[in-house]
Amino acid sequence: MGNSFKDMRVEPDWRGVAERMWVAKLSWPVSILVPSLLISSLSKRTRGVTFHFGKMGAAIGTALTVSSLGLGVMLFPAFGLSALAVLFWLIGTTGVVIGITAFKPLAFVKPICTRCRLLPVIKEHEALHVAGIPDELGVWGFMRARHSVASLSLEGDPTICSFCPIPKRLKEH
């Protein structure tokens, strides 16, 4: 049995997640402050980024934060305060963000997409990931069951960016 939505017996509780989810603009200052967001959002196909939610998110966030500080302390004698600062910046900031989003789901969305009329679709997509569909194929299978290019009036809409992956993904079989 695969991980696609078709194989799931129960629909994930994505609506509850979507209702509670905050949307934050993935601006350059935020991306530089949390380098994992910058790396995750480099692809043009990426519209939004979310992290683990709930107890697992809290555990992962705590582990990343504590381990980054622990490694920094271990490397302190050889490299000084810079080791602590760099490791916390590279790993610990991700842990802090995951820890925060463990209690309130948060989607980091590219700036251009925060003004798009498809923001609710992007938010739904990210809520599906947070609710338990880990792979893109499963999420897009679910999305195609709910939406189509026609139902969203995407065909020939000049307000939708030419590089937006949503219309293309909804047309796939």
MDTraj code that builds the backbone (N, CA, C; nanometers):
import mdtraj as md
import numpy as np

residues = "MET GLY ASN SER PHE LYS ASP MET ARG VAL GLU PRO ASP TRP ARG GLY VAL ALA GLU ARG MET TRP VAL ALA LYS LEU SER TRP PRO VAL SER ILE LEU VAL PRO SER LEU LEU ILE SER SER LEU SER LYS ARG THR ARG GLY VAL THR PHE HIS PHE GLY LYS MET GLY ALA ALA ILE GLY THR ALA LEU THR VAL SER SER LEU GLY LEU GLY VAL MET LEU PHE PRO ALA PHE GLY LEU SER ALA LEU ALA VAL LEU PHE TRP LEU ILE GLY THR THR GLY VAL VAL ILE GLY ILE THR ALA PHE LYS PRO LEU ALA PHE VAL LYS PRO ILE CYS THR ARG CYS ARG LEU LEU PRO VAL ILE LYS GLU HIS GLU ALA LEU HIS VAL ALA GLY ILE PRO ASP GLU LEU GLY VAL TRP GLY PHE MET ARG ALA ARG HIS SER VAL ALA SER LEU SER LEU GLU GLY ASP PRO THR ILE CYS SER PHE CYS PRO ILE PRO LYS ARG LEU LYS GLU HIS".split()
xyz = np.array([
    [0.0827, -0.1185, 0.0000],
    [0.0000, 0.0000, 0.0000],
    [0.0869, 0.1246, 0.0000],
    [0.0616, 0.2178, -0.0885],
    [0.1408, 0.3401, -0.0986],
    [0.0905, 0.4477, -0.0048],
    [0.1490, 0.5660, -0.0146],
    [0.1119, 0.6769, 0.0708],
    [0.0190, 0.7757, 0.0035],
    [-0.0349, 0.7439, -0.1120],
    [-0.1189, 0.8404, -0.1810],
    [-0.2542, 0.8515, -0.1129],
    [-0.3246, 0.9602, -0.1405],
    [-0.4549, 0.9844, -0.0794],
    [-0.5531, 0.8737, -0.1133],
    [-0.5449, 0.8196, -0.2326],
    [-0.6364, 0.7135, -0.2753],
    [-0.6272, 0.5915, -0.1839],
    [-0.5083, 0.5704, -0.1244],
    [-0.4895, 0.4553, -0.0375],
    [-0.5399, 0.4794, 0.1039],
    [-0.5658, 0.6049, 0.1398],
    [-0.6109, 0.6347, 0.2750],
    [-0.7575, 0.5965, 0.2908],
    [-0.7893, 0.5399, 0.4043],
    [-0.9256, 0.4982, 0.4302],
    [-1.0074, 0.6108, 0.4932],
    [-0.9441, 0.7034, 0.5590],
    [-1.0121, 0.8128, 0.6271],
    [-0.9542, 0.9449, 0.5770],
    [-1.0406, 1.0390, 0.5493],
    [-0.9954, 1.1712, 0.5058],
    [-0.9267, 1.2406, 0.6237],
    [-0.8108, 1.3005, 0.6019],
    [-0.7417, 1.3687, 0.7115],
    [-0.8212, 1.4905, 0.7584],
    [-0.8026, 1.5294, 0.8841],
    [-0.8735, 1.6440, 0.9409],
    [-0.8025, 1.7731, 0.9017],
    [-0.8026, 1.8040, 0.7755],
    [-0.7329, 1.9220, 0.7267],
    [-0.8135, 2.0497, 0.7496],
    [-0.9457, 2.0400, 0.7555],
    [-1.0289, 2.1602, 0.7719],
    [-1.0012, 2.2289, 0.9050],
    [-0.9891, 2.1505, 1.0111],
    [-0.9580, 2.2070, 1.1423],
    [-0.8213, 2.2746, 1.1430],
    [-0.7276, 2.2111, 1.0753],
    [-0.5928, 2.2689, 1.0654],
    [-0.5983, 2.3985, 0.9858],
    [-0.6691, 2.3982, 0.8731],
    [-0.6771, 2.5176, 0.7869],
    [-0.7433, 2.6349, 0.8598],
    [-0.8437, 2.6067, 0.9416],
    [-0.9115, 2.7140, 1.0155],
    [-0.8193, 2.7804, 1.1164],
    [-0.7321, 2.7007, 1.1791],
    [-0.6409, 2.7553, 1.2811],
    [-0.5103, 2.8079, 1.2230],
    [-0.4827, 2.7767, 1.0965],
    [-0.3521, 2.8076, 1.0374],
    [-0.3338, 2.9568, 1.0116],
    [-0.2188, 3.0053, 1.0537],
    [-0.1768, 3.1406, 1.0213],
    [-0.0967, 3.1342, 0.8925],
    [-0.0971, 3.2441, 0.8193],
    [-0.0156, 3.2558, 0.6993],
    [0.0821, 3.3701, 0.7209],
    [0.2103, 3.3417, 0.7031],
    [0.3149, 3.4427, 0.7174],
    [0.3854, 3.4591, 0.5842],
    [0.4158, 3.5832, 0.5505],
    [0.4872, 3.6112, 0.4260],
    [0.6321, 3.5661, 0.4399],
    [0.6769, 3.4858, 0.3457],
    [0.8136, 3.4352, 0.3442],
    [0.9049, 3.5396, 0.2807],
    [0.9295, 3.6456, 0.3548],
    [1.0110, 3.7564, 0.3048],
    [1.1597, 3.7217, 0.3171],
    [1.2439, 3.8039, 0.2538],
    [1.3883, 3.7808, 0.2603],
    [1.4410, 3.7862, 0.4026],
    [1.4005, 3.8835, 0.4858],
    [1.4503, 3.8830, 0.6241],
    [1.4147, 3.7544, 0.6998],
    [1.2932, 3.7032, 0.6802],
    [1.2530, 3.5788, 0.7462],
    [1.3364, 3.4623, 0.6925],
    [1.3576, 3.4583, 0.5619],
    [1.4363, 3.3507, 0.5007],
    [1.5815, 3.3523, 0.5473],
    [1.6362, 3.4693, 0.5679],
    [1.7748, 3.4788, 0.6147],
    [1.7826, 3.4453, 0.7632],
    [1.6816, 3.4846, 0.8386],
    [1.6785, 3.4534, 0.9813],
    [1.6672, 3.3028, 1.0049],
    [1.5882, 3.2339, 0.9214],
    [1.5686, 3.0891, 0.9333],
    [1.6129, 3.0260, 0.8006],
    [1.7404, 2.9875, 0.7889],
    [1.7943, 2.9390, 0.6615],
    [1.7210, 2.8193, 0.6019],
    [1.6610, 2.7346, 0.6835],
    [1.5890, 2.6192, 0.6281],
    [1.4691, 2.6642, 0.5444],
    [1.4110, 2.7773, 0.5762],
    [1.3015, 2.8317, 0.4950],
    [1.3528, 2.8766, 0.3590],
    [1.4698, 2.9367, 0.3564],
    [1.5289, 2.9803, 0.2297],
    [1.5556, 2.8605, 0.1396],
    [1.6139, 2.7570, 0.1959],
    [1.6451, 2.6368, 0.1182],
    [1.5167, 2.5697, 0.0698],
    [1.4182, 2.5586, 0.1576],
    [1.2919, 2.4928, 0.1223],
    [1.2141, 2.5670, 0.0153],
    [1.2315, 2.6976, 0.0083],
    [1.1502, 2.7774, -0.0837],
    [1.2212, 2.8131, -0.2137],
    [1.3404, 2.7594, -0.2386],
    [1.4142, 2.7926, -0.3601],
    [1.3431, 2.7484, -0.4879],
    [1.2752, 2.6365, -0.4827],
    [1.2075, 2.5857, -0.6017],
    [1.0941, 2.6788, -0.6431],
    [1.0810, 2.7028, -0.7742],
    [0.9707, 2.7863, -0.8237],
    [0.8360, 2.7198, -0.8005],
    [0.8347, 2.5868, -0.7888],
    [0.7092, 2.5151, -0.7676],
    [0.6594, 2.5281, -0.6246],
    [0.7448, 2.5662, -0.5332],
    [0.7050, 2.5799, -0.3938],
    [0.6288, 2.7100, -0.3744],
    [0.5109, 2.7001, -0.3234],
    [0.4281, 2.8178, -0.2923],
    [0.4296, 2.8458, -0.1434],
    [0.4377, 2.7395, -0.0629],
    [0.4354, 2.7547, 0.0820],
    [0.5170, 2.6462, 0.1495],
    [0.5511, 2.6712, 0.2761],
    [0.6302, 2.5784, 0.3557],
    [0.5645, 2.5677, 0.4927],
    [0.5487, 2.4455, 0.5413],
    [0.4984, 2.4227, 0.6762],
    [0.5905, 2.3251, 0.7478],
    [0.5779, 2.3228, 0.8799],
    [0.6551, 2.2308, 0.9622],
    [0.5608, 2.1402, 1.0398],
    [0.6172, 2.0404, 1.1074],
    [0.5390, 1.9458, 1.1872],
    [0.4555, 2.0199, 1.2916],
    [0.3375, 1.9646, 1.3185],
    [0.2430, 2.0235, 1.4128],
    [0.2216, 1.9253, 1.5285],
    [0.1820, 1.9745, 1.6426],
    [0.1464, 1.8893, 1.7558],
    [0.2663, 1.8407, 1.8349],
    [0.2471, 1.7295, 1.9046],
    [0.3503, 1.6757, 1.9939],
    [0.4783, 1.6412, 1.9191],
    [0.4633, 1.5847, 1.7996],
    [0.5816, 1.5490, 1.7211],
    [0.6588, 1.6754, 1.6827],
    [0.5896, 1.7811, 1.6442],
    [0.6551, 1.9073, 1.6118],
    [0.7269, 1.9661, 1.7317],
    [0.6633, 1.9592, 1.8483],
    [0.7270, 2.0096, 1.9700],
    [0.8530, 1.9306, 2.0012],
    [0.8469, 1.7984, 1.9842],
    [0.9642, 1.7142, 2.0116],
    [1.0769, 1.7428, 1.9129],
    [1.0429, 1.7524, 1.7854],
    [1.1445, 1.7802, 1.6831],
    [1.2052, 1.9184, 1.7045],
    [1.1215, 2.0172, 1.7310],
    [1.1704, 2.1538, 1.7542],
    [1.2630, 2.1611, 1.8736],
    [1.2239, 2.0972, 1.9820],
    [1.3076, 2.0955, 2.1023],
    [1.4394, 2.0247, 2.0755],
    [1.4330, 1.9095, 2.0077],
    [1.5557, 1.8337, 1.9777],
    [1.6522, 1.9151, 1.8907],
    [1.5997, 1.9824, 1.7891],
    [1.6870, 2.0627, 1.7025],
    [1.7491, 2.1804, 1.7776],
    [1.6689, 2.2476, 1.8579],
    [1.7198, 2.3636, 1.9322],
    [1.8264, 2.3210, 2.0328],
    [1.7953, 2.2192, 2.1118],
    [1.8893, 2.1723, 2.2140],
    [2.0158, 2.1152, 2.1499],
    [2.0001, 2.0380, 2.0422],
    [2.1197, 1.9797, 1.9795],
    [2.2084, 2.0866, 1.9162],
    [2.1479, 2.1908, 1.8588],
    [2.2310, 2.2969, 1.8008],
    [2.3099, 2.3684, 1.9101],
    [2.2458, 2.3922, 2.0225],
    [2.3169, 2.4564, 2.1343],
    [2.4232, 2.3622, 2.1921],
    [2.3894, 2.2326, 2.2033],
    [2.4862, 2.1352, 2.2546],
    [2.6094, 2.1235, 2.1669],
    [2.5878, 2.1157, 2.0355],
    [2.7016, 2.1098, 1.9430],
    [2.7840, 2.2378, 1.9503],
    [2.7160, 2.3507, 1.9606],
    [2.7881, 2.4778, 1.9719],
    [2.8743, 2.4840, 2.0966],
    [2.8212, 2.4335, 2.2080],
    [2.8975, 2.4309, 2.3338],
    [3.0173, 2.3369, 2.3204],
    [2.9972, 2.2218, 2.2556],
    [3.1086, 2.1269, 2.2375],
    [3.2178, 2.1853, 2.1474],
    [3.1782, 2.2642, 2.0491],
    [3.2770, 2.3234, 1.9576],
    [3.3316, 2.4575, 2.0068],
    [3.2752, 2.5077, 2.1158],
    [3.3159, 2.6380, 2.1697],
    [3.4662, 2.6470, 2.1982],
    [3.5277, 2.5459, 2.2608],
    [3.6718, 2.5568, 2.2885],
    [3.7568, 2.5742, 2.1617],
    [3.7166, 2.5126, 2.0535],
    [3.7962, 2.5200, 1.9307],
    [3.7633, 2.6423, 1.8462],
    [3.6362, 2.6819, 1.8417],
    [3.5955, 2.7876, 1.7492],
    [3.5363, 2.9109, 1.8164],
    [3.5172, 2.9060, 1.9459],
    [3.4657, 3.0211, 2.0186],
    [3.3155, 3.0406, 1.9997],
    [3.2736, 3.1610, 2.0280],
    [3.1318, 3.1954, 2.0237],
    [3.0725, 3.1840, 1.8832],
    [3.1577, 3.1953, 1.7807],
    [3.1075, 3.1865, 1.6432],
    [3.0461, 3.0492, 1.6152],
    [3.1023, 2.9427, 1.6721],
    [3.0456, 2.8083, 1.6514],
    [2.9048, 2.8009, 1.7077],
    [2.8869, 2.8541, 1.8269],
    [2.7549, 2.8537, 1.8895],
    [2.6560, 2.9351, 1.8065],
    [2.6981, 3.0515, 1.7628],
    [2.6097, 3.1384, 1.6847],
    [2.5729, 3.0770, 1.5500],
    [2.6709, 3.0233, 1.4786],
    [2.6451, 2.9666, 1.3458],
    [2.5576, 2.8418, 1.3561],
    [2.5853, 2.7537, 1.4493],
    [2.5043, 2.6326, 1.4631],
    [2.3612, 2.6664, 1.5048],
    [2.3466, 2.7633, 1.5952],
    [2.2105, 2.8008, 1.6338],
    [2.1373, 2.8636, 1.5150],
    [2.2080, 2.9453, 1.4377],
    [2.1449, 3.0080, 1.3206],
    [2.1033, 2.9029, 1.2179],
    [2.1913, 2.8071, 1.1894],
    [2.1621, 2.7069, 1.0873],
    [2.0593, 2.6029, 1.1317],
    [2.0673, 2.5584, 1.2561],
    [1.9827, 2.4485, 1.3023],
    [1.8818, 2.4939, 1.4085],
    [1.9282, 2.5706, 1.5028],
    [1.8437, 2.6099, 1.6162],
    [1.7252, 2.6967, 1.5785],
    [1.7446, 2.7871, 1.4823],
    [1.6310, 2.8717, 1.4427],
    [1.5186, 2.7880, 1.3822],
    [1.5543, 2.6839, 1.3089],
    [1.4532, 2.5927, 1.2559],
    [1.3815, 2.5231, 1.3708],
    [1.4564, 2.4808, 1.4710],
    [1.3966, 2.4172, 1.5886],
    [1.3004, 2.5093, 1.6609],
    [1.3371, 2.6356, 1.6751],
    [1.2493, 2.7322, 1.7414],
    [1.1201, 2.7502, 1.6618],
    [1.1316, 2.7650, 1.5306],
    [1.0127, 2.7828, 1.4468],
    [0.9251, 2.6580, 1.4514],
    [0.9852, 2.5397, 1.4447],
    [0.9071, 2.4159, 1.4523],
    [0.8389, 2.4065, 1.5887],
    [0.9099, 2.4447, 1.6933],
    [0.8515, 2.4428, 1.8268],
    [0.7320, 2.5365, 1.8379],
    [0.7429, 2.6541, 1.7808],
    [0.6320, 2.7500, 1.7838],
    [0.5149, 2.6987, 1.7016],
    [0.5435, 2.6466, 1.5828],
    [0.4354, 2.5995, 1.4958],
    [0.3746, 2.4688, 1.5442],
    [0.4339, 2.4062, 1.6448],
    [0.3753, 2.2851, 1.7026],
    [0.2437, 2.3164, 1.7731],
    [0.2282, 2.4401, 1.8170],
    [0.1084, 2.4786, 1.8910],
    [0.0065, 2.5535, 1.8066],
    [0.0517, 2.6175, 1.7029],
    [-0.0367, 2.6922, 1.6135],
    [0.0156, 2.6701, 1.4721],
    [-0.0616, 2.5999, 1.3863],
    [-0.0104, 2.5754, 1.2511],
    [0.0183, 2.7061, 1.1775],
    [0.1298, 2.7078, 1.1090],
    [0.1761, 2.8275, 1.0394],
    [0.2289, 2.7878, 0.9029],
    [0.1825, 2.8569, 0.7999],
    [0.2319, 2.8347, 0.6641],
    [0.3110, 2.9575, 0.6227],
    [0.4345, 2.9372, 0.5827],
    [0.5157, 3.0441, 0.5264],
    [0.4906, 3.0420, 0.3763],
    [0.4383, 3.1529, 0.3224],
    [0.3974, 3.1597, 0.1829],
    [0.4805, 3.2667, 0.1127],
    [0.5229, 3.2364, -0.0100],
    [0.6015, 3.3329, -0.0872],
    [0.5261, 3.4657, -0.0978],
    [0.5981, 3.5776, -0.0943],
    [0.5330, 3.7094, -0.0926],
    [0.4324, 3.7314, -0.2054],
    [0.4671, 3.6914, -0.3268],
    [0.3768, 3.7138, -0.4396],
    [0.2459, 3.6363, -0.4212],
    [0.2521, 3.5225, -0.3530],
    [0.1342, 3.4370, -0.3347],
    [0.0419, 3.4870, -0.2232],
    [0.0932, 3.5699, -0.1336],
    [0.0074, 3.6204, -0.0261],
    [-0.0970, 3.7179, -0.0791],
    [-0.0747, 3.7708, -0.1993],
    [-0.1706, 3.8640, -0.2606],
    [-0.2570, 3.7957, -0.3665],
    [-0.2362, 3.6665, -0.3881],
    [-0.3042, 3.5938, -0.4949],
    [-0.4410, 3.5448, -0.4484],
    [-0.5332, 3.5364, -0.5411],
    [-0.6657, 3.4847, -0.5071],
    [-0.6627, 3.3348, -0.4804],
    [-0.5517, 3.2680, -0.5134],
    [-0.5372, 3.1251, -0.4864],
    [-0.4787, 3.0969, -0.3481],
    [-0.4614, 3.2000, -0.2652],
    [-0.4073, 3.1797, -0.1311],
    [-0.4878, 3.0764, -0.0515],
    [-0.6219, 3.0748, -0.0582],
    [-0.6948, 2.9697, 0.0140],
    [-0.6599, 2.8278, -0.0346],
    [-0.6307, 2.8126, -0.1635],
    [-0.5917, 2.6821, -0.2174],
    [-0.4529, 2.6452, -0.1647],
    [-0.3632, 2.7419, -0.1593],
    [-0.2288, 2.7181, -0.1056],
    [-0.2391, 2.6799, 0.0416],
    [-0.3221, 2.7521, 0.1154],
    [-0.3420, 2.7236, 0.2576],
    [-0.4001, 2.5831, 0.2772],
    [-0.4955, 2.5449, 0.1940],
    [-0.5536, 2.4104, 0.1998],
    [-0.4468, 2.3050, 0.1716],
    [-0.3638, 2.3299, 0.0720],
    [-0.2548, 2.2387, 0.0368],
    [-0.1625, 2.2172, 0.1573],
    [-0.1227, 2.3258, 0.2203],
    [-0.0328, 2.3154, 0.3357],
    [-0.1021, 2.2495, 0.4546],
    [-0.2308, 2.2761, 0.4730],
    [-0.3066, 2.2131, 0.5813],
    [-0.3135, 2.0616, 0.5619],
    [-0.3229, 2.0170, 0.4377],
    [-0.3237, 1.8734, 0.4102],
    [-0.1918, 1.8082, 0.4515],
    [-0.0806, 1.8769, 0.4249],
    [0.0494, 1.8251, 0.4692],
    [0.0530, 1.8155, 0.6214],
    [0.0124, 1.9221, 0.6885],
    [0.0161, 1.9252, 0.8339],
    [-0.0781, 1.8200, 0.8928],
    [-0.1917, 1.7960, 0.8267],
    [-0.2907, 1.7007, 0.8769],
    [-0.2510, 1.5556, 0.8560],
    [-0.1456, 1.5311, 0.7803],
    [-0.0979, 1.3943, 0.7733],
    [-0.0725, 1.3352, 0.6362],
    [-0.0876, 1.4105, 0.5285],
    [-0.0523, 1.3573, 0.3964],
    [0.0882, 1.4087, 0.3656],
    [0.1892, 1.3233, 0.3796],
    [0.3265, 1.3716, 0.3679],
    [0.3753, 1.3980, 0.2255],
    [0.3233, 1.3212, 0.1281],
    [0.3812, 1.3327, -0.0053],
    [0.2974, 1.4214, -0.0969],
    [0.3639, 1.4825, -0.1919],
    [0.2989, 1.5736, -0.2865],
    [0.1952, 1.5034, -0.3730],
    [0.2238, 1.3807, -0.4154],
    [0.1281, 1.3076, -0.4996],
    [-0.0045, 1.2887, -0.4275],
    [0.0016, 1.2536, -0.3005],
    [-0.1199, 1.2347, -0.2225],
    [-0.1971, 1.3640, -0.2040],
    [-0.1259, 1.4716, -0.1762],
    [-0.1914, 1.6011, -0.1574],
    [-0.2563, 1.6465, -0.2866],
    [-0.1848, 1.6349, -0.3991],
    [-0.2426, 1.6798, -0.5260],
    [-0.3558, 1.5891, -0.5712],
    [-0.3519, 1.4619, -0.5366],
    [-0.4647, 1.3742, -0.5656],
    [-0.5896, 1.4210, -0.4921],
    [-0.5721, 1.4577, -0.3671],
    [-0.6831, 1.5104, -0.2881],
    [-0.7314, 1.6442, -0.3453],
    [-0.6375, 1.7309, -0.3808],
    [-0.6725, 1.8633, -0.4340],
    [-0.7500, 1.8511, -0.5653],
    [-0.7087, 1.7583, -0.6524],
    [-0.7798, 1.7401, -0.7792],
    [-0.9205, 1.6857, -0.7578],
    [-0.9418, 1.6125, -0.6484],
    [-1.0760, 1.5628, -0.6173],
    [-1.1670, 1.6772, -0.5713],
    [-1.1090, 1.7844, -0.5201],
    [-1.1869, 1.8981, -0.4693],
    [-1.1953, 2.0149, -0.5670],
    [-1.0918, 2.0342, -0.6468],
    [-1.0834, 2.1517, -0.7332],
    [-1.0487, 2.1113, -0.8761],
    [-1.0805, 2.2003, -0.9680],
    [-1.0377, 2.1834, -1.1073],
    [-1.0036, 2.3213, -1.1617],
    [-0.9390, 2.3224, -1.2767],
    [-0.9071, 2.4498, -1.3420],
    [-1.0358, 2.5264, -1.3702],
    [-1.1393, 2.4540, -1.4131],
    [-1.2681, 2.5187, -1.4440],
    [-1.3359, 2.5715, -1.3174],
    [-1.3378, 2.4920, -1.2105],
    [-1.4071, 2.5347, -1.0884],
    [-1.3409, 2.6566, -1.0242],
    [-1.2119, 2.6717, -1.0451],
    [-1.1399, 2.7886, -0.9913],
    [-1.1264, 2.9002, -1.0944],
    [-1.1811, 2.8812, -1.2137],
    [-1.1747, 2.9801, -1.3232],
    [-1.0318, 3.0242, -1.3508],
    [-0.9437, 2.9274, -1.3681],
    [-0.8013, 2.9572, -1.3891],
    [-0.7637, 2.9753, -1.5353],
    [-0.8399, 2.9170, -1.6253],
    [-0.8072, 2.9221, -1.7678],
    [-0.8106, 3.0657, -1.8180],
    [-0.6968, 3.1159, -1.8621],
    [-0.6883, 3.2496, -1.9193],
    [-0.6948, 3.3632, -1.8187],
    [-0.6824, 3.3337, -1.6907],
    [-0.6870, 3.4388, -1.5884],
    [-0.5527, 3.5126, -1.5862],
    [-0.5513, 3.6405, -1.6240],
    [-0.4250, 3.7143, -1.6293],
    [-0.3680, 3.7473, -1.4913],
    [-0.4477, 3.7326, -1.3861],
    [-0.3978, 3.7637, -1.2525],
    [-0.3173, 3.6489, -1.1927],
    [-0.3234, 3.5306, -1.2544],
    [-0.2467, 3.4162, -1.2060],
    [-0.1099, 3.4192, -1.2740],
    [-0.0052, 3.4083, -1.1957],
    [0.1313, 3.4123, -1.2495],
    [0.1535, 3.3001, -1.3501],
    [0.2294, 3.3295, -1.4538],
    [0.2562, 3.2304, -1.5585],
    [0.3340, 3.1103, -1.5046],
    [0.4093, 3.1290, -1.3987],
    [0.4890, 3.0200, -1.3427],
    [0.4192, 2.9479, -1.2280],
    [0.2947, 2.9840, -1.1972],
    [0.2209, 2.9214, -1.0871],
    [0.1986, 2.7728, -1.1172],
    [0.2351, 2.6847, -1.0248],
    [0.2198, 2.5409, -1.0507],
    [0.0777, 2.4888, -1.0268],
    [-0.0081, 2.5668, -0.9661],
    [-0.1416, 2.5168, -0.9307],
    [-0.2239, 2.4771, -1.0517],
    [-0.2386, 2.5637, -1.1549],
    [-0.3171, 2.5197, -1.2717],
    [-0.2610, 2.3936, -1.3376],
    [-0.1295, 2.3878, -1.3510],
    [-0.0666, 2.2711, -1.4142],
    [-0.0927, 2.1447, -1.3314],
    [-0.0791, 2.1530, -1.2009],
    [-0.0992, 2.0371, -1.1139],
    [-0.2450, 1.9915, -1.1159],
    [-0.3383, 2.0853, -1.1259],
    [-0.4798, 2.0475, -1.1286],
    [-0.5187, 1.9807, -1.2605],
    [-0.4423, 2.0081, -1.3672],
    [-0.4702, 1.9461, -1.4983],
    [-0.4150, 1.8037, -1.5067],
    [-0.3158, 1.7699, -1.4225],
    [-0.2535, 1.6375, -1.4284],
    [-0.3545, 1.5303, -1.3926],
    [-0.3284, 1.4097, -1.4391],
    [-0.4176, 1.2969, -1.4087],
    [-0.3669, 1.2203, -1.2917],
])
top = md.Topology()
chain = top.add_chain()
for i, resn in enumerate(residues, 1):
    res = top.add_residue(resn, chain, resSeq=i)
    for name in ("N", "CA", "C"):
        top.add_atom(name, md.element.get_by_symbol(name[0]), res)
traj = md.Trajectory(xyz[None], top)
